[in-house]
Amino acid sequence: MTNIFKGIPDDLSEEIFDEIVKNDNVSIERIISKGHKSPDKFWYDQERHEWVIILKGEAKLEFEGGPIIHLVSGDYYNIPAHQKHRVAWTKENIETVWLAVFY
Protein backbone atom coordinates (compact mmCIF):
# COMPACT_ATOMS: atom_id res chain seq x y z
CA MET A 1 0.00 0.00 0.00
CA THR A 2 1.15 3.53 -0.78
CA ASN A 3 -0.15 6.93 0.32
CA ILE A 4 -0.65 9.71 -2.27
CA PHE A 5 0.58 12.33 0.24
CA LYS A 6 3.82 10.52 1.19
CA GLY A 7 7.17 11.20 -0.40
CA ILE A 8 6.56 14.86 -1.20
CA PRO A 9 10.02 16.47 -1.29
CA ASP A 10 10.80 19.62 0.68
CA ASP A 11 12.36 21.19 -2.42
CA LEU A 12 9.58 21.96 -4.87
CA SER A 13 11.53 24.36 -7.05
CA GLU A 14 10.46 22.07 -9.91
CA GLU A 15 6.98 20.69 -10.40
CA ILE A 16 6.82 16.94 -9.68
CA PHE A 17 5.23 14.40 -12.05
CA ASP A 18 5.00 10.83 -10.67
CA GLU A 19 3.58 8.10 -12.89
CA ILE A 20 1.51 5.78 -10.71
CA VAL A 21 -0.05 3.42 -13.27
CA LYS A 22 0.34 3.04 -17.02
CA ASN A 23 -0.94 0.64 -19.64
CA ASP A 24 -1.98 0.90 -23.29
CA ASN A 25 -5.30 2.58 -22.43
CA VAL A 26 -4.83 4.59 -19.23
CA SER A 27 -2.12 6.37 -17.32
CA ILE A 28 -2.43 7.93 -13.88
CA GLU A 29 -0.07 10.59 -12.52
CA ARG A 30 0.39 12.39 -9.25
CA ILE A 31 1.40 15.99 -9.89
CA ILE A 32 2.72 18.25 -7.15
CA SER A 33 2.79 22.00 -7.72
CA LYS A 34 3.68 24.88 -5.42
CA GLY A 35 3.37 28.23 -7.13
CA HIS A 36 3.98 26.61 -10.53
CA LYS A 37 2.18 27.52 -13.71
CA SER A 38 2.57 26.87 -17.42
CA PRO A 39 4.97 29.14 -19.30
CA ASP A 40 3.43 32.21 -20.94
CA LYS A 41 1.81 31.42 -24.31
CA PHE A 42 2.27 27.64 -23.73
CA TRP A 43 -0.77 25.40 -24.30
CA TYR A 44 -1.14 21.69 -23.66
CA ASP A 45 -2.69 19.98 -26.70
CA GLN A 46 -2.92 16.33 -25.69
CA GLU A 47 -3.80 13.25 -27.70
CA ARG A 48 -5.80 11.73 -24.83
CA HIS A 49 -8.59 12.95 -22.57
CA GLU A 50 -7.42 14.07 -19.13
CA TRP A 51 -9.49 13.86 -15.97
CA VAL A 52 -7.97 15.81 -13.06
CA ILE A 53 -8.88 16.18 -9.40
CA ILE A 54 -7.29 18.45 -6.81
CA LEU A 55 -6.62 16.38 -3.71
CA LYS A 56 -4.98 19.22 -1.79
CA GLY A 57 -4.41 22.89 -2.54
CA GLU A 58 -5.75 25.09 -5.32
CA ALA A 59 -5.16 25.68 -9.02
CA LYS A 60 -6.55 27.60 -11.96
CA LEU A 61 -6.86 26.02 -15.41
CA GLU A 62 -7.13 28.31 -18.42
CA PHE A 63 -8.63 27.19 -21.71
CA GLU A 64 -7.74 28.73 -25.06
CA GLY A 65 -10.54 31.07 -26.03
CA GLY A 66 -12.48 30.09 -22.94
CA PRO A 67 -12.79 30.46 -19.21
CA ILE A 68 -10.37 30.17 -16.33
CA ILE A 69 -11.58 27.51 -13.90
CA HIS A 70 -10.61 27.76 -10.22
CA LEU A 71 -10.26 24.31 -8.64
CA VAL A 72 -9.99 23.64 -4.89
CA SER A 73 -9.60 20.40 -2.91
CA GLY A 74 -12.13 17.87 -4.13
CA ASP A 75 -12.90 19.62 -7.42
CA TYR A 76 -12.43 17.64 -10.61
CA TYR A 77 -12.65 18.41 -14.30
CA ASN A 78 -12.55 16.40 -17.53
CA ILE A 79 -10.45 17.92 -20.32
CA PRO A 80 -11.28 16.48 -23.75
CA ALA A 81 -8.41 15.48 -26.03
CA HIS A 82 -7.00 18.43 -28.03
CA GLN A 83 -8.74 21.04 -25.87
CA LYS A 84 -5.89 23.51 -25.48
CA HIS A 85 -5.31 24.40 -21.85
CA ARG A 86 -2.67 25.57 -19.43
CA VAL A 87 -2.12 25.86 -15.69
CA ALA A 88 -2.62 29.56 -15.01
CA TRP A 89 -1.86 29.44 -11.25
CA THR A 90 -1.24 27.18 -8.27
CA LYS A 91 -1.19 28.20 -4.62
CA GLU A 92 2.25 29.40 -3.54
CA ASN A 93 2.23 28.70 0.20
CA ILE A 94 1.05 25.05 0.16
CA GLU A 95 1.48 22.09 -2.15
CA THR A 96 -1.20 21.44 -4.72
CA VAL A 97 -1.56 17.68 -5.18
CA TRP A 98 -3.29 16.67 -8.40
CA LEU A 99 -4.36 13.25 -9.61
CA ALA A 100 -4.47 13.14 -13.41
CA VAL A 101 -5.99 10.25 -15.37
CA PHE A 102 -5.17 10.16 -19.08
CA TYR A 103 -7.43 7.92 -21.17
Contacts in CASP RR format, 6 or more apart in sequence:
PFRMAT RR
TARGET T0000
AUTHOR 0000-0000-0000
METHOD contacts of the structure
MODEL  1
MTNIFKGIPDDLSEEIFDEIVKNDNVSIERIISKGHKSPDKFWYDQERHE
WVIILKGEAKLEFEGGPIIHLVSGDYYNIPAHQKHRVAWTKENIETVWLA
VFY
4 30 0 8 1.000
4 55 0 8 1.000
4 97 0 8 1.000
4 99 0 8 1.000
5 55 0 8 1.000
5 56 0 8 1.000
5 97 0 8 1.000
8 16 0 8 1.000
8 32 0 8 1.000
8 95 0 8 1.000
8 97 0 8 1.000
9 16 0 8 1.000
12 32 0 8 1.000
12 33 0 8 1.000
12 34 0 8 1.000
12 95 0 8 1.000
15 31 0 8 1.000
15 32 0 8 1.000
15 33 0 8 1.000
15 36 0 8 1.000
16 30 0 8 1.000
16 31 0 8 1.000
16 32 0 8 1.000
17 29 0 8 1.000
17 30 0 8 1.000
17 31 0 8 1.000
18 29 0 8 1.000
18 30 0 8 1.000
18 31 0 8 1.000
18 32 0 8 1.000
19 27 0 8 1.000
19 28 0 8 1.000
19 29 0 8 1.000
20 28 0 8 1.000
20 29 0 8 1.000
20 30 0 8 1.000
21 27 0 8 1.000
21 28 0 8 1.000
22 28 0 8 1.000
25 103 0 8 1.000
26 101 0 8 1.000
26 102 0 8 1.000
26 103 0 8 1.000
27 101 0 8 1.000
27 102 0 8 1.000
28 99 0 8 1.000
28 100 0 8 1.000
28 101 0 8 1.000
28 102 0 8 1.000
29 98 0 8 1.000
29 99 0 8 1.000
29 100 0 8 1.000
29 102 0 8 1.000
30 97 0 8 1.000
30 98 0 8 1.000
30 99 0 8 1.000
30 100 0 8 1.000
31 97 0 8 1.000
31 98 0 8 1.000
31 99 0 8 1.000
31 100 0 8 1.000
32 95 0 8 1.000
32 96 0 8 1.000
32 97 0 8 1.000
32 98 0 8 1.000
33 59 0 8 1.000
33 87 0 8 1.000
33 90 0 8 1.000
33 95 0 8 1.000
33 96 0 8 1.000
33 98 0 8 1.000
34 90 0 8 1.000
34 91 0 8 1.000
34 92 0 8 1.000
34 94 0 8 1.000
34 95 0 8 1.000
34 96 0 8 1.000
35 89 0 8 1.000
35 90 0 8 1.000
35 91 0 8 1.000
35 92 0 8 1.000
35 96 0 8 1.000
36 87 0 8 1.000
36 90 0 8 1.000
37 86 0 8 1.000
37 87 0 8 1.000
37 88 0 8 1.000
37 89 0 8 1.000
37 90 0 8 1.000
38 44 0 8 1.000
38 86 0 8 1.000
38 87 0 8 1.000
38 88 0 8 1.000
42 86 0 8 1.000
43 64 0 8 1.000
43 84 0 8 1.000
43 85 0 8 1.000
43 86 0 8 1.000
44 84 0 8 1.000
44 85 0 8 1.000
44 86 0 8 1.000
45 82 0 8 1.000
45 84 0 8 1.000
46 79 0 8 1.000
46 81 0 8 1.000
46 82 0 8 1.000
46 102 0 8 1.000
47 81 0 8 1.000
47 82 0 8 1.000
48 81 0 8 1.000
48 102 0 8 1.000
48 103 0 8 1.000
49 78 0 8 1.000
49 79 0 8 1.000
49 80 0 8 1.000
49 81 0 8 1.000
49 102 0 8 1.000
49 103 0 8 1.000
50 78 0 8 1.000
50 79 0 8 1.000
50 100 0 8 1.000
50 101 0 8 1.000
50 102 0 8 1.000
51 76 0 8 1.000
51 77 0 8 1.000
51 78 0 8 1.000
51 79 0 8 1.000
51 100 0 8 1.000
51 101 0 8 1.000
51 103 0 8 1.000
52 61 0 8 1.000
52 71 0 8 1.000
52 76 0 8 1.000
52 77 0 8 1.000
52 79 0 8 1.000
52 98 0 8 1.000
52 99 0 8 1.000
52 100 0 8 1.000
52 101 0 8 1.000
53 74 0 8 1.000
53 75 0 8 1.000
53 76 0 8 1.000
53 98 0 8 1.000
53 99 0 8 1.000
54 71 0 8 1.000
54 72 0 8 1.000
54 73 0 8 1.000
54 74 0 8 1.000
54 75 0 8 1.000
54 76 0 8 1.000
54 96 0 8 1.000
54 97 0 8 1.000
54 98 0 8 1.000
55 73 0 8 1.000
55 74 0 8 1.000
55 97 0 8 1.000
55 98 0 8 1.000
55 99 0 8 1.000
56 73 0 8 1.000
56 94 0 8 1.000
56 95 0 8 1.000
56 96 0 8 1.000
56 97 0 8 1.000
57 72 0 8 1.000
57 73 0 8 1.000
57 90 0 8 1.000
57 91 0 8 1.000
57 94 0 8 1.000
57 95 0 8 1.000
57 96 0 8 1.000
57 97 0 8 1.000
58 70 0 8 1.000
58 71 0 8 1.000
58 72 0 8 1.000
58 73 0 8 1.000
58 90 0 8 1.000
58 91 0 8 1.000
58 96 0 8 1.000
59 70 0 8 1.000
59 71 0 8 1.000
59 87 0 8 1.000
59 89 0 8 1.000
59 90 0 8 1.000
59 91 0 8 1.000
59 96 0 8 1.000
59 98 0 8 1.000
60 68 0 8 1.000
60 69 0 8 1.000
60 70 0 8 1.000
60 71 0 8 1.000
60 87 0 8 1.000
60 88 0 8 1.000
60 89 0 8 1.000
60 90 0 8 1.000
61 68 0 8 1.000
61 69 0 8 1.000
61 71 0 8 1.000
61 77 0 8 1.000
61 79 0 8 1.000
61 85 0 8 1.000
61 86 0 8 1.000
61 87 0 8 1.000
61 88 0 8 1.000
62 68 0 8 1.000
62 69 0 8 1.000
62 85 0 8 1.000
62 86 0 8 1.000
62 87 0 8 1.000
62 88 0 8 1.000
63 69 0 8 1.000
63 83 0 8 1.000
63 84 0 8 1.000
63 85 0 8 1.000
64 83 0 8 1.000
64 84 0 8 1.000
64 85 0 8 1.000
68 88 0 8 1.000
69 77 0 8 1.000
71 77 0 8 1.000
79 85 0 8 1.000
90 96 0 8 1.000
END
